[in-house]
Amino acid sequence: MRRKPKEEIDDPRREMLVRALSAGLYVAGGSAGILQPVHAMGKIPKVLEPGKSIYDMRGNVSVNGKKADEGTLISGSDVVETGRRSHVVFAVGKDAFVLRSNSRLELSGSGMLVNTLRLVTGKLLSVFGKSKHRIKTPNATIGIRGTGVYTEAEPDQTYICTCYGVVDLYADEDKHSTETITSQHHDAPRYILSNESSGRNIREAPFINHTDLELQVIEELVGRTPPFTMAGGGYSSPRRTDY
């Protein structure tokens, strides 16, 4: 699937994205370009606040099995879960995340440093600092080298978009299905499968369910600027997600 370069993106739609951010609305993606009111990606501060983890949340969110609020601290060894039509935007150290609805994320690390993220189920947008990380799903291992990635986990399938940076992909049940992705701007989304023949469990995938707007907001949350802003980004998902 070929994404539209910047000059081909419909100008009114791009202007809607900008207005949505400044007005405190969240863009849920979708071919219709529907704007969904939210607690407010646009109101999230641009600088990480000391002693604070959660910057936006909606619905049923828990940390280590206890209901979370915006004062709940999340460390590098906690478990974060969301219910139906729920989400949470949070940061741990130099890493920041959007965990979507019906998701379970198990963090492994020390203090405010995250080493491994186990996405048991659900959807996760992540931006990482320069240290190495690893994402585990039920059927895949993803080595992270300072980058932004979007991941969806199902029992027999993982979706991974390397938004920018370098990742190493491994299908856990097939040692012959591995790939290193170097991406500047959503260049090589992949499905990692479980039941295909040897060497064929990593397949090309479309660009779905996340936006450059989200990436920009959570990178700014931890004091960084995503590389696509200099190259002139502005992509949004062609398929609406249940946020």
N, C-alpha and C positions, 0 to 999 in steps of 0.2 A: 504494500500500500504506500503510495507516494504522498507525503505531507505537503501542504501548500507552503511555498516560501513566503517570506514576509510580504512581498509586494503583491501576492495573489490573495492575501487574507482580506476579507470584506471589511472595509474601513469602519462602517457603522458598528459592526460587531466588536471590533477591537476597542472602539471608543466606549462601548457599553461595559467592557471589562474594566477599563480605567475608572469609569464613573462608579461602578459597583464597588471597587476597592475603597475609593475615597468616601463612599456613602455608608460603608459598613455592611455591605451585602456580600454574600458568597456566591460564586458562580459554580453551579453544580455540573457544568458540562452539558452535553447533549446536542444533537444536531439542530435543535430548535433554538439553542442559545438561551435557555430559560434561566432567569435569575432566581435563586432561592434565598429568602431572607435567613440570616443566621445570627448567632451571637457575635460574631463579627470578626472575621479575618481582617477587615479593614481597621478595626480598633486595637488590634494587637500591637504592643509597643515595638519599636525597632531595635531596642536594646534590651538584652537579657537582664532581668531584675534579680539581684542577689536573694537567695532563699526562696525563689519561686520556681515552680515546675510547670504548672498548668496555666495556659493563656487563653484557652477557649474550650468550652465543652457544652454538650447538649445531651439530654436524655440520661440513660442509665450507664454510668461509668464507675468502675470499681478499681481499686488498687489493693492488691493482696487480699481480695475478697471483701473489702470494706468500701462502702459507698464513698466516692470521691467528691470533693468540692474544689473550688479554685485555690484553696489554701493547702491542699494536699501536696506533700513533697514526694517526688518519684526519684528513686536512686537507681544505680546500675545493676541492682539485683532484685527488682520488683516485678510483679505480674500485673499487667494492665488489661482490663477487659471492657468491652462496650456491648450494649444490648442493641435491640432493634431500633432503627432510626436514631442512633446515637453517634457521637464522635468526640474525640478529645485531641487537642493540639497541645503538645508539651515538649519540654527540652530537658535533657540530662547532660550536663557538662557542655561540650561543644557540638552535641548532636541534637537534632530537632525532628519532630515527627507529627504526622497526622494519622491517627488510628481511626478508621472508619467503623461503620456499624457491624455488629455481630462478629467481633474480632477478639482474639486472645493473643497477647504478646507477652512472652516471658523473657525478661532481660537477665543477662549474666555478666557480671563484672565486679568492680570494687569501688565503693564510694560513689562518686559521680562520674565514673568512667565505665562505659559500656564496651564489652568485648564481643559478646555474642547475643544476637536477637533470635529467639525462636518464635516464629509466627505460626502458631498452631493452626489457626484458621483466620480468615478475614483478609483485610486490605490495609496496607501500610505505605505511606509516603515518608521517605527518610532523607535527611541530608546529614552528612558526616564530616567531622574534622579530619585532620591529616593522618591520624593513627589508623591502623588496620582494624577492620571489623569483619564479622561473619554473620550472615543471616541463614538460619536453618528453617526449612519448611518440612511438611511430612514426607516429601520425596526428593528434596534438593538441598544442596549446600552452595551458598553464594559468598565468595570472598570479595570483600569491599576494600578498595584502596582510595579512600578520601573522595567521596562522590555523592551524587544524588540518585536515588533509585525509587521506583514504585514497584511493590510486590503484592500479588494476590495468592493466597494459599488455599488449596483444596486437597483432599486426601490423595489423589493420584495426579494432580497437575499443579504446577506453579507458573504464574505469569511474572515476568521480570522485565521492566524497562529501565535500562541504564540511561537516565536522563542526561548525565554528563559524567565523565570520569572513566575509571577502569574497574571491571569486575571479572572474576573467574567463576564460571558456572560448572556445576557438577551434578549429574543425575545420580542420586544415591544408589539406585539399583542397577546401574549400567556404567561400569568403569570406562567404557569406550565413548561415552557421551559427555564430553567436556568442551568448553569453549571459553576463550578470553575475549571480552568485548571492550573496545575502546570507543567511547562515544562523546561527541561534542554537544549534541542536541537531539535526544531521543532517536539515535541513529539505528539501533538494532534491537527492538523489543523481541523477547523470546518466550516460548512456552517450553517448560521442562516437564516431560511426560514420564510415565512409569512402565507402560506395557507395550512399547514398540520394540522392534528388533534391535539388536546390539548396534550401537553407534548412531541410532536414529531417534533418540529420546530428547533431543533439543531441536526445536523447530522455530522458524520465523513466526512472528506474531504481529498483530496490528498495534497501533498506539491507542490506548483506551484509558478512561476513568481517572485521569489526573491532568492538572493544568500548570502552566508556567506561573500563573498568578500565585498558586499555592506554594510552589517552590521558592518564589521570590520572598514571600512573607516569612516562611520558616527559616530561610537562610538569613534574612535580616534579623530575625529573632536572636540568632547566635552571632551576630556581628559580621556577617559575610554578605557578599554580593554574588549571585549566581553568574556563571560565565556567559550565559546566553544573553544577558542584558546588554553586554558590550557588542555582541554579534547581531542584536536586533531580533529577539525572540518574540513570543506571543502566541504559542500554540495552546489550544484547549482540546479536551478530549472529544472525539466524535461520537461518543456514546455516553448517555447519562448514567450516573451511578446513584444507587440508593445511599445517600450520605448518612 
